[in-house]
Amino acid sequence: MAFLLSVALGIVTVVAAIVLWTVLDLTGIFDQVDSLLGTLAGSESGGFELKKVASLGQVASFATIIAVVNVVLLTALSMLSAVLYNIAATLVGGIGVTLTDD
């Protein structure tokens, strides 16, 4: 169950990164950042293009790598938590629930 939830979280991470990049591109934020950095650095620096540094492919690849690492870590952490809970329940004895029919 934890594996499926972490896979779903990974898919959400990748889709959110792609949607965020697309929104930033459509609203012209990349062009505004390029012009701001050009103004700050001066015209001699040759210009800076943020889309070359953070293209859609690079952003999607990075988000996919983060999602895969997240799936592995969350699955391992969930397994470790289940083992620790089972050990604690064995040592303490757990909680007994008795259902009766009155």
C-alpha positions in Angstrom: 0.0 0.0 0.0 2.8 2.4 0.8 4.5 1.6 -2.5 1.3 2.5 -4.4 0.9 5.7 -2.5 4.5 6.7 -3.1 4.2 5.9 -6.8 1.1 8.1 -7.0 3.1 10.8 -5.2 5.9 10.4 -7.7 3.5 10.8 -10.7 2.0 13.9 -9.1 5.5 15.3 -8.6 6.4 14.8 -12.3 3.1 16.2 -13.6 3.3 19.2 -11.2 6.8 20.1 -12.4 5.8 19.9 -16.0 2.7 22.0 -15.5 4.6 24.6 -13.4 7.3 24.9 -16.1 4.6 25.3 -18.8 2.8 28.0 -16.8 6.1 29.9 -16.3 6.8 29.6 -20.0 3.4 30.7 -21.1 3.3 33.7 -18.8 6.7 34.9 -20.0 8.5 34.6 -16.7 11.6 33.1 -18.3 11.9 36.1 -20.7 11.5 38.5 -17.8 14.2 36.8 -15.8 16.5 36.8 -18.8 16.0 40.5 -19.3 16.5 41.2 -15.6 19.8 39.2 -15.5 20.9 40.9 -18.7 20.3 44.3 -17.1 22.1 43.3 -13.9 25.1 41.7 -15.6 25.4 44.3 -18.3 25.4 43.9 -22.1 29.0 42.7 -22.3 28.3 39.4 -20.6 26.7 37.9 -23.8 23.3 37.3 -22.3 21.8 34.5 -20.3 19.0 32.3 -21.4 17.2 30.5 -18.6 15.4 28.1 -21.0 18.8 26.6 -22.0 19.7 26.0 -18.4 16.2 24.7 -17.3 14.5 23.3 -20.4 11.3 21.3 -20.2 13.2 18.1 -20.8 15.7 18.8 -18.0 13.0 19.8 -15.6 11.0 16.6 -16.4 14.1 14.4 -16.1 15.1 16.0 -12.7 11.5 15.6 -11.4 11.5 11.9 -12.5 14.8 11.3 -10.7 13.4 12.9 -7.6 10.2 10.9 -7.9 12.1 7.6 -8.2 14.3 8.3 -5.2 11.2 9.4 -3.3 9.4 6.1 -4.1 12.4 4.0 -2.9 12.9 6.0 0.3 9.2 6.2 1.2 8.8 2.4 0.6 11.8 1.6 2.7 10.7 4.0 5.5 7.2 2.5 5.5 8.6 -1.0 5.8 10.9 0.0 8.6 8.0 1.7 10.4 5.9 -1.5 10.1 8.7 -3.6 11.5 9.2 -1.3 14.4 5.5 -1.2 15.1 5.2 -5.0 15.0 8.2 -5.3 17.4 6.7 -2.8 19.8 3.3 -4.5 19.6 4.9 -7.9 20.3 6.8 -6.5 23.3 3.9 -4.6 24.9 1.3 -7.2 24.0 -0.9 -4.9 22.0 -4.5 -3.9 22.7 -7.1 -6.7 23.1 -10.6 -5.9 21.8 -13.4 -8.2 22.7 -16.7 -7.9 20.9 -19.8 -9.3 22.7 -23.3 -9.8 21.5 -25.8 -8.5 24.1 
